Amino acid sequence: MVDDYLERQDVEHAILRGQIRKTMTHDTRGTRYQIEGSTIDGRLIHVICRFRDEGSLIIITVYALMEDK
């Protein structure tokens, strides 16, 4: 997140207002989700996450999508 200049608020914003773009079910640890959403300042990011059995969300990785130059 540091290299992409992302803050916790950006990740929360993307999760709450974004969309699930991919569901990855072939993982013995559980289903993973790729969420695409925007940061507070409008940049697109992907959040890879999964739910624990008790319902809490584990964020695996977050990255900003590259801008076309």
mmCIF file as gemmi writes it, N, C-alpha and C atoms, coordinates in Angstrom:
data_model
loop_
_atom_site.group_PDB
_atom_site.id
_atom_site.type_symbol
_atom_site.label_atom_id
_atom_site.label_alt_id
_atom_site.label_comp_id
_atom_site.label_asym_id
_atom_site.label_entity_id
_atom_site.label_seq_id
_atom_site.pdbx_PDB_ins_code
_atom_site.Cartn_x
_atom_site.Cartn_y
_atom_site.Cartn_z
_atom_site.occupancy
_atom_site.B_iso_or_equiv
_atom_site.pdbx_formal_charge
_atom_site.auth_seq_id
_atom_site.auth_asym_id
_atom_site.pdbx_PDB_model_num
ATOM 1 N N . MET Axp A 1 ? 0.818 -1.189 0 1 0 ? 1 A 1
ATOM 2 C CA . MET Axp A 1 ? 0 0 0 1 0 ? 1 A 1
ATOM 3 C C . MET Axp A 1 ? 0.86 1.249 0 1 0 ? 1 A 1
ATOM 4 N N . VAL Axp A 2 ? 2.01 1.162 0.62 1 0 ? 2 A 1
ATOM 5 C CA . VAL Axp A 2 ? 2.873 2.338 0.716 1 0 ? 2 A 1
ATOM 6 C C . VAL Axp A 2 ? 3.334 2.785 -0.666 1 0 ? 2 A 1
ATOM 7 N N . ASP Axp A 3 ? 3.75 1.833 -1.504 1 0 ? 3 A 1
ATOM 8 C CA . ASP Axp A 3 ? 4.233 2.183 -2.842 1 0 ? 3 A 1
ATOM 9 C C . ASP Axp A 3 ? 3.143 2.792 -3.716 1 0 ? 3 A 1
ATOM 10 N N . ASP Axp A 4 ? 1.895 2.445 -3.429 1 0 ? 4 A 1
ATOM 11 C CA . ASP Axp A 4 ? 0.774 2.966 -4.211 1 0 ? 4 A 1
ATOM 12 C C . ASP Axp A 4 ? 0.13 4.184 -3.56 1 0 ? 4 A 1
ATOM 13 N N . TYR Axp A 5 ? 0.707 4.662 -2.473 1 0 ? 5 A 1
ATOM 14 C CA . TYR Axp A 5 ? 0.198 5.837 -1.748 1 0 ? 5 A 1
ATOM 15 C C . TYR Axp A 5 ? -1.264 5.655 -1.33 1 0 ? 5 A 1
ATOM 16 N N . LEU Axp A 6 ? -1.542 4.493 -0.74 1 0 ? 6 A 1
ATOM 17 C CA . LEU Axp A 6 ? -2.895 4.184 -0.287 1 0 ? 6 A 1
ATOM 18 C C . LEU Axp A 6 ? -2.972 4.259 1.228 1 0 ? 6 A 1
ATOM 19 N N . GLU Axp A 7 ? -4.082 4.742 1.704 1 0 ? 7 A 1
ATOM 20 C CA . GLU Axp A 7 ? -4.349 4.825 3.133 1 0 ? 7 A 1
ATOM 21 C C . GLU Axp A 7 ? -5.474 3.854 3.48 1 0 ? 7 A 1
ATOM 22 N N . ARG Axp A 8 ? -5.633 3.595 4.76 1 0 ? 8 A 1
ATOM 23 C CA . ARG Axp A 8 ? -6.695 2.703 5.227 1 0 ? 8 A 1
ATOM 24 C C . ARG Axp A 8 ? -8.07 3.167 4.737 1 0 ? 8 A 1
ATOM 25 N N . GLN Axp A 9 ? -8.297 4.459 4.753 1 0 ? 9 A 1
ATOM 26 C CA . GLN Axp A 9 ? -9.582 4.997 4.311 1 0 ? 9 A 1
ATOM 27 C C . GLN Axp A 9 ? -9.846 4.692 2.832 1 0 ? 9 A 1
ATOM 28 N N . ASP Axp A 10 ? -8.775 4.667 2.027 1 0 ? 10 A 1
ATOM 29 C CA . ASP Axp A 10 ? -8.922 4.334 0.61 1 0 ? 10 A 1
ATOM 30 C C . ASP Axp A 10 ? -9.389 2.893 0.43 1 0 ? 10 A 1
ATOM 31 N N . VAL Axp A 11 ? -8.816 1.989 1.218 1 0 ? 11 A 1
ATOM 32 C CA . VAL Axp A 11 ? -9.179 0.573 1.135 1 0 ? 11 A 1
ATOM 33 C C . VAL Axp A 11 ? -10.623 0.371 1.592 1 0 ? 11 A 1
ATOM 34 N N . GLU Axp A 12 ? -10.991 0.99 2.693 1 0 ? 12 A 1
ATOM 35 C CA . GLU Axp A 12 ? -12.369 0.893 3.186 1 0 ? 12 A 1
ATOM 36 C C . GLU Axp A 12 ? -13.357 1.421 2.142 1 0 ? 12 A 1
ATOM 37 N N . HIS Axp A 13 ? -13.03 2.544 1.534 1 0 ? 13 A 1
ATOM 38 C CA . HIS Axp A 13 ? -13.891 3.155 0.517 1 0 ? 13 A 1
ATOM 39 C C . HIS Axp A 13 ? -14.086 2.193 -0.658 1 0 ? 13 A 1
ATOM 40 N N . ALA Axp A 14 ? -13 1.58 -1.116 1 0 ? 14 A 1
ATOM 41 C CA . ALA Axp A 14 ? -13.071 0.657 -2.251 1 0 ? 14 A 1
ATOM 42 C C . ALA Axp A 14 ? -13.9 -0.58 -1.912 1 0 ? 14 A 1
ATOM 43 N N . ILE Axp A 15 ? -13.735 -1.119 -0.713 1 0 ? 15 A 1
ATOM 44 C CA . ILE Axp A 15 ? -14.49 -2.309 -0.318 1 0 ? 15 A 1
ATOM 45 C C . ILE Axp A 15 ? -15.976 -1.987 -0.203 1 0 ? 15 A 1
ATOM 46 N N . LEU Axp A 16 ? -16.297 -0.892 0.442 1 0 ? 16 A 1
ATOM 47 C CA . LEU Axp A 16 ? -17.697 -0.56 0.694 1 0 ? 16 A 1
ATOM 48 C C . LEU Axp A 16 ? -18.449 -0.111 -0.555 1 0 ? 16 A 1
ATOM 49 N N . ARG Axp A 17 ? -17.741 0.493 -1.514 1 0 ? 17 A 1
ATOM 50 C CA . ARG Axp A 17 ? -18.42 1.038 -2.69 1 0 ? 17 A 1
ATOM 51 C C . ARG Axp A 17 ? -18.052 0.334 -3.997 1 0 ? 17 A 1
ATOM 52 N N . GLY Axp A 18 ? -17.128 -0.624 -3.908 1 0 ? 18 A 1
ATOM 53 C CA . GLY Axp A 18 ? -16.677 -1.319 -5.109 1 0 ? 18 A 1
ATOM 54 C C . GLY Axp A 18 ? -17.542 -2.517 -5.461 1 0 ? 18 A 1
ATOM 55 N N . GLN Axp A 19 ? -17.04 -3.298 -6.418 1 0 ? 19 A 1
ATOM 56 C CA . GLN Axp A 19 ? -17.745 -4.489 -6.889 1 0 ? 19 A 1
ATOM 57 C C . GLN Axp A 19 ? -16.802 -5.678 -6.882 1 0 ? 19 A 1
ATOM 58 N N . ILE Axp A 20 ? -17.356 -6.859 -6.607 1 0 ? 20 A 1
ATOM 59 C CA . ILE Axp A 20 ? -16.576 -8.088 -6.706 1 0 ? 20 A 1
ATOM 60 C C . ILE Axp A 20 ? -16.393 -8.386 -8.19 1 0 ? 20 A 1
ATOM 61 N N . ARG Axp A 21 ? -15.146 -8.405 -8.635 1 0 ? 21 A 1
ATOM 62 C CA . ARG Axp A 21 ? -14.833 -8.645 -10.044 1 0 ? 21 A 1
ATOM 63 C C . ARG Axp A 21 ? -14.498 -10.107 -10.307 1 0 ? 21 A 1
ATOM 64 N N . LYS Axp A 22 ? -13.984 -10.799 -9.286 1 0 ? 22 A 1
ATOM 65 C CA . LYS Axp A 22 ? -13.582 -12.183 -9.48 1 0 ? 22 A 1
ATOM 66 C C . LYS Axp A 22 ? -13.748 -12.926 -8.163 1 0 ? 22 A 1
ATOM 67 N N . THR Axp A 23 ? -14.221 -14.169 -8.255 1 0 ? 23 A 1
ATOM 68 C CA . THR Axp A 23 ? -14.311 -15.058 -7.104 1 0 ? 23 A 1
ATOM 69 C C . THR Axp A 23 ? -13.388 -16.235 -7.375 1 0 ? 23 A 1
ATOM 70 N N . MET Axp A 24 ? -12.427 -16.457 -6.485 1 0 ? 24 A 1
ATOM 71 C CA . MET Axp A 24 ? -11.437 -17.519 -6.662 1 0 ? 24 A 1
ATOM 72 C C . MET Axp A 24 ? -11.742 -18.63 -5.656 1 0 ? 24 A 1
ATOM 73 N N . THR Axp A 25 ? -12.305 -19.733 -6.148 1 0 ? 25 A 1
ATOM 74 C CA . THR Axp A 25 ? -12.808 -20.788 -5.267 1 0 ? 25 A 1
ATOM 75 C C . THR Axp A 25 ? -11.856 -21.964 -5.105 1 0 ? 25 A 1
ATOM 76 N N . HIS Axp A 26 ? -10.817 -22.05 -5.896 1 0 ? 26 A 1
ATOM 77 C CA . HIS Axp A 26 ? -9.915 -23.207 -5.855 1 0 ? 26 A 1
ATOM 78 C C . HIS Axp A 26 ? -8.748 -22.969 -4.901 1 0 ? 26 A 1
ATOM 79 N N . ASP Axp A 27 ? -9.054 -22.686 -3.658 1 0 ? 27 A 1
ATOM 80 C CA . ASP Axp A 27 ? -8.04 -22.444 -2.63 1 0 ? 27 A 1
ATOM 81 C C . ASP Axp A 27 ? -8.478 -23.196 -1.379 1 0 ? 27 A 1
ATOM 82 N N . THR Axp A 28 ? -7.618 -24.056 -0.869 1 0 ? 28 A 1
ATOM 83 C CA . THR Axp A 28 ? -7.98 -24.862 0.303 1 0 ? 28 A 1
ATOM 84 C C . THR Axp A 28 ? -8.224 -24.017 1.543 1 0 ? 28 A 1
ATOM 85 N N . ARG Axp A 29 ? -7.724 -22.794 1.558 1 0 ? 29 A 1
ATOM 86 C CA . ARG Axp A 29 ? -7.913 -21.919 2.721 1 0 ? 29 A 1
ATOM 87 C C . ARG Axp A 29 ? -9.24 -21.175 2.679 1 0 ? 29 A 1
ATOM 88 N N . GLY Axp A 30 ? -9.941 -21.257 1.568 1 0 ? 30 A 1
ATOM 89 C CA . GLY Axp A 30 ? -11.234 -20.591 1.45 1 0 ? 30 A 1
ATOM 90 C C . GLY Axp A 30 ? -11.314 -19.73 0.209 1 0 ? 30 A 1
ATOM 91 N N . THR Axp A 31 ? -12.51 -19.343 -0.126 1 0 ? 31 A 1
ATOM 92 C CA . THR Axp A 31 ? -12.766 -18.519 -1.305 1 0 ? 31 A 1
ATOM 93 C C . THR Axp A 31 ? -12.162 -17.13 -1.13 1 0 ? 31 A 1
ATOM 94 N N . ARG Axp A 32 ? -11.463 -16.68 -2.165 1 0 ? 32 A 1
ATOM 95 C CA . ARG Axp A 32 ? -10.919 -15.316 -2.185 1 0 ? 32 A 1
ATOM 96 C C . ARG Axp A 32 ? -11.744 -14.477 -3.149 1 0 ? 32 A 1
ATOM 97 N N . TYR Axp A 33 ? -11.756 -13.186 -2.889 1 0 ? 33 A 1
ATOM 98 C CA . TYR Axp A 33 ? -12.508 -12.249 -3.72 1 0 ? 33 A 1
ATOM 99 C C . TYR Axp A 33 ? -11.592 -11.128 -4.185 1 0 ? 33 A 1
ATOM 100 N N . GLN Axp A 34 ? -11.763 -10.73 -5.444 1 0 ? 34 A 1
ATOM 101 C CA . GLN Axp A 34 ? -11.077 -9.553 -5.973 1 0 ? 34 A 1
ATOM 102 C C . GLN Axp A 34 ? -12.128 -8.454 -6.091 1 0 ? 34 A 1
ATOM 103 N N . ILE Axp A 35 ? -11.95 -7.413 -5.308 1 0 ? 35 A 1
ATOM 104 C CA . ILE Axp A 35 ? -12.867 -6.278 -5.327 1 0 ? 35 A 1
ATOM 105 C C . ILE Axp A 35 ? -12.196 -5.133 -6.06 1 0 ? 35 A 1
ATOM 106 N N . GLU Axp A 36 ? -12.913 -4.546 -7.005 1 0 ? 36 A 1
ATOM 107 C CA . GLU Axp A 36 ? -12.421 -3.36 -7.697 1 0 ? 36 A 1
ATOM 108 C C . GLU Axp A 36 ? -13.251 -2.178 -7.23 1 0 ? 36 A 1
ATOM 109 N N . GLY Axp A 37 ? -12.566 -1.163 -6.749 1 0 ? 37 A 1
ATOM 110 C CA . GLY Axp A 37 ? -13.26 0.018 -6.27 1 0 ? 37 A 1
ATOM 111 C C . GLY Axp A 37 ? -12.368 1.233 -6.369 1 0 ? 37 A 1
ATOM 112 N N . SER Axp A 38 ? -12.93 2.364 -6.052 1 0 ? 38 A 1
ATOM 113 C CA . SER Axp A 38 ? -12.159 3.603 -6.153 1 0 ? 38 A 1
ATOM 114 C C . SER Axp A 38 ? -11.729 4.076 -4.77 1 0 ? 38 A 1
ATOM 115 N N . THR Axp A 39 ? -10.609 4.781 -4.765 1 0 ? 39 A 1
ATOM 116 C CA . THR Axp A 39 ? -10.129 5.413 -3.544 1 0 ? 39 A 1
ATOM 117 C C . THR Axp A 39 ? -10.922 6.698 -3.319 1 0 ? 39 A 1
ATOM 118 N N . ILE Axp A 40 ? -10.654 7.353 -2.227 1 0 ? 40 A 1
ATOM 119 C CA . ILE Axp A 40 ? -11.348 8.605 -1.927 1 0 ? 40 A 1
ATOM 120 C C . ILE Axp A 40 ? -11.093 9.646 -3.018 1 0 ? 40 A 1
ATOM 121 N N . ASP Axp A 41 ? -9.872 9.632 -3.592 1 0 ? 41 A 1
ATOM 122 C CA . ASP Axp A 41 ? -9.563 10.61 -4.644 1 0 ? 41 A 1
ATOM 123 C C . ASP Axp A 41 ? -9.843 10.084 -6.059 1 0 ? 41 A 1
ATOM 124 N N . GLY Axp A 42 ? -10.506 8.914 -6.181 1 0 ? 42 A 1
ATOM 125 C CA . GLY Axp A 42 ? -10.97 8.437 -7.473 1 0 ? 42 A 1
ATOM 126 C C . GLY Axp A 42 ? -10.085 7.451 -8.209 1 0 ? 42 A 1
ATOM 127 N N . ARG Axp A 43 ? -8.931 7.083 -7.656 1 0 ? 43 A 1
ATOM 128 C CA . ARG Axp A 43 ? -8.073 6.096 -8.317 1 0 ? 43 A 1
ATOM 129 C C . ARG Axp A 43 ? -8.674 4.703 -8.156 1 0 ? 43 A 1
ATOM 130 N N . LEU Axp A 44 ? -8.518 3.849 -9.177 1 0 ? 44 A 1
ATOM 131 C CA . LEU Axp A 44 ? -9.014 2.481 -9.091 1 0 ? 44 A 1
ATOM 132 C C . LEU Axp A 44 ? -7.997 1.588 -8.395 1 0 ? 44 A 1
ATOM 133 N N . ILE Axp A 45 ? -8.486 0.746 -7.476 1 0 ? 45 A 1
ATOM 134 C CA . ILE Axp A 45 ? -7.625 -0.217 -6.797 1 0 ? 45 A 1
ATOM 135 C C . ILE Axp A 45 ? -8.31 -1.579 -6.776 1 0 ? 45 A 1
ATOM 136 N N . HIS Axp A 46 ? -7.511 -2.616 -6.571 1 0 ? 46 A 1
ATOM 137 C CA . HIS Axp A 46 ? -8.012 -3.968 -6.344 1 0 ? 46 A 1
ATOM 138 C C . HIS Axp A 46 ? -7.678 -4.359 -4.915 1 0 ? 46 A 1
ATOM 139 N N . VAL Axp A 47 ? -8.642 -5.001 -4.269 1 0 ? 47 A 1
ATOM 140 C CA . VAL Axp A 47 ? -8.458 -5.545 -2.928 1 0 ? 47 A 1
ATOM 141 C C . VAL Axp A 47 ? -8.709 -7.043 -3.033 1 0 ? 47 A 1
ATOM 142 N N . ILE Axp A 48 ? -7.723 -7.845 -2.638 1 0 ? 48 A 1
ATOM 143 C CA . ILE Axp A 48 ? -7.886 -9.292 -2.591 1 0 ? 48 A 1
ATOM 144 C C . ILE Axp A 48 ? -8.126 -9.654 -1.133 1 0 ? 48 A 1
ATOM 145 N N . CYS Axp A 49 ? -9.227 -10.373 -0.873 1 0 ? 49 A 1
ATOM 146 C CA . CYS Axp A 49 ? -9.598 -10.65 0.512 1 0 ? 49 A 1
ATOM 147 C C . CYS Axp A 49 ? -10.352 -11.969 0.61 1 0 ? 49 A 1
ATOM 148 N N . ARG Axp A 50 ? -10.544 -12.423 1.844 1 0 ? 50 A 1
ATOM 149 C CA . ARG Axp A 50 ? -11.353 -13.608 2.12 1 0 ? 50 A 1
ATOM 150 C C . ARG Axp A 50 ? -11.986 -13.443 3.481 1 0 ? 50 A 1
ATOM 151 N N . PHE Axp A 51 ? -13.032 -14.215 3.729 1 0 ? 51 A 1
ATOM 152 C CA . PHE Axp A 51 ? -13.695 -14.198 5.026 1 0 ? 51 A 1
ATOM 153 C C . PHE Axp A 51 ? -13.216 -15.371 5.863 1 0 ? 51 A 1
ATOM 154 N N . ARG Axp A 52 ? -13.016 -15.13 7.146 1 0 ? 52 A 1
ATOM 155 C CA . ARG Axp A 52 ? -12.753 -16.212 8.092 1 0 ? 52 A 1
ATOM 156 C C . ARG Axp A 52 ? -14.073 -16.896 8.418 1 0 ? 52 A 1
ATOM 157 N N . ASP Axp A 53 ? -13.982 -18.068 9.027 1 0 ? 53 A 1
ATOM 158 C CA . ASP Axp A 53 ? -15.189 -18.818 9.385 1 0 ? 53 A 1
ATOM 159 C C . ASP Axp A 53 ? -16.114 -18.025 10.294 1 0 ? 53 A 1
ATOM 160 N N . GLU Axp A 54 ? -15.544 -17.223 11.2 1 0 ? 54 A 1
ATOM 161 C CA . GLU Axp A 54 ? -16.387 -16.462 12.128 1 0 ? 54 A 1
ATOM 162 C C . GLU Axp A 54 ? -16.929 -15.175 11.511 1 0 ? 54 A 1
ATOM 163 N N . GLY Axp A 55 ? -16.548 -14.895 10.252 1 0 ? 55 A 1
ATOM 164 C CA . GLY Axp A 55 ? -17.127 -13.76 9.547 1 0 ? 55 A 1
ATOM 165 C C . GLY Axp A 55 ? -16.24 -12.54 9.391 1 0 ? 55 A 1
ATOM 166 N N . SER Axp A 56 ? -15.078 -12.507 10.031 1 0 ? 56 A 1
ATOM 167 C CA . SER Axp A 56 ? -14.204 -11.342 9.87 1 0 ? 56 A 1
ATOM 168 C C . SER Axp A 56 ? -13.527 -11.385 8.495 1 0 ? 56 A 1
ATOM 169 N N . LEU Axp A 57 ? -13.193 -10.221 7.986 1 0 ? 57 A 1
ATOM 170 C CA . LEU Axp A 57 ? -12.595 -10.08 6.661 1 0 ? 57 A 1
ATOM 171 C C . LEU Axp A 57 ? -11.078 -10.011 6.784 1 0 ? 57 A 1
ATOM 172 N N . ILE Axp A 58 ? -10.39 -10.826 6.001 1 0 ? 58 A 1
ATOM 173 C CA . ILE Axp A 58 ? -8.93 -10.793 5.932 1 0 ? 58 A 1
ATOM 174 C C . ILE Axp A 58 ? -8.554 -10.128 4.616 1 0 ? 58 A 1
ATOM 175 N N . ILE Axp A 59 ? -7.798 -9.047 4.679 1 0 ? 59 A 1
ATOM 176 C CA . ILE Axp A 59 ? -7.301 -8.388 3.472 1 0 ? 59 A 1
ATOM 177 C C . ILE Axp A 59 ? -5.943 -8.994 3.164 1 0 ? 59 A 1
ATOM 178 N N . ILE Axp A 60 ? -5.829 -9.614 1.997 1 0 ? 60 A 1
ATOM 179 C CA . ILE Axp A 60 ? -4.6 -10.303 1.609 1 0 ? 60 A 1
ATOM 180 C C . ILE Axp A 60 ? -3.626 -9.333 0.961 1 0 ? 60 A 1
ATOM 181 N N . THR Axp A 61 ? -4.102 -8.583 0.002 1 0 ? 61 A 1
ATOM 182 C CA . THR Axp A 61 ? -3.25 -7.583 -0.651 1 0 ? 61 A 1
ATOM 183 C C . THR Axp A 61 ? -4.12 -6.496 -1.277 1 0 ? 61 A 1
ATOM 184 N N . VAL Axp A 62 ? -3.509 -5.354 -1.482 1 0 ? 62 A 1
ATOM 185 C CA . VAL Axp A 62 ? -4.176 -4.207 -2.103 1 0 ? 62 A 1
ATOM 186 C C . VAL Axp A 62 ? -3.186 -3.58 -3.071 1 0 ? 62 A 1
ATOM 187 N N . TYR Axp A 63 ? -3.658 -3.236 -4.263 1 0 ? 63 A 1
ATOM 188 C CA . TYR Axp A 63 ? -2.773 -2.567 -5.215 1 0 ? 63 A 1
ATOM 189 C C . TYR Axp A 63 ? -3.56 -1.624 -6.106 1 0 ? 63 A 1
ATOM 190 N N . ALA Axp A 64 ? -2.89 -0.58 -6.527 1 0 ? 64 A 1
ATOM 191 C CA . ALA Axp A 64 ? -3.491 0.4 -7.432 1 0 ? 64 A 1
ATOM 192 C C . ALA Axp A 64 ? -3.332 -0.091 -8.863 1 0 ? 64 A 1
ATOM 193 N N . LEU Axp A 65 ? -4.337 0.157 -9.678 1 0 ? 65 A 1
ATOM 194 C CA . LEU Axp A 65 ? -4.258 -0.201 -11.089 1 0 ? 65 A 1
ATOM 195 C C . LEU Axp A 65 ? -3.41 0.838 -11.804 1 0 ? 65 A 1
ATOM 196 N N . MET Axp A 66 ? -2.633 0.377 -12.749 1 0 ? 66 A 1
ATOM 197 C CA . MET Axp A 66 ? -1.744 1.278 -13.479 1 0 ? 66 A 1
ATOM 198 C C . MET Axp A 66 ? -2.559 2.207 -14.364 1 0 ? 66 A 1
ATOM 199 N N . GLU Axp A 67 ? -2.153 3.455 -14.401 1 0 ? 67 A 1
ATOM 200 C CA . GLU Axp A 67 ? -2.802 4.432 -15.269 1 0 ? 67 A 1
ATOM 201 C C . GLU Axp A 67 ? -2.178 4.367 -16.65 1 0 ? 67 A 1
ATOM 202 N N . ASP Axp A 68 ? -3.012 4.507 -17.689 1 0 ? 68 A 1
ATOM 203 C CA . ASP Axp A 68 ? -2.489 4.571 -19.055 1 0 ? 68 A 1
ATOM 204 C C . ASP Axp A 68 ? -1.753 5.882 -19.237 1 0 ? 68 A 1
ATOM 205 N N . LYS Axp A 69 ? -0.599 5.811 -19.887 1 0 ? 69 A 1
ATOM 206 C CA . LYS Axp A 69 ? 0.195 7.023 -20.096 1 0 ? 69 A 1
ATOM 207 C C . LYS Axp A 69 ? 0.184 7.424 -21.534 1 0 ? 69 A 1
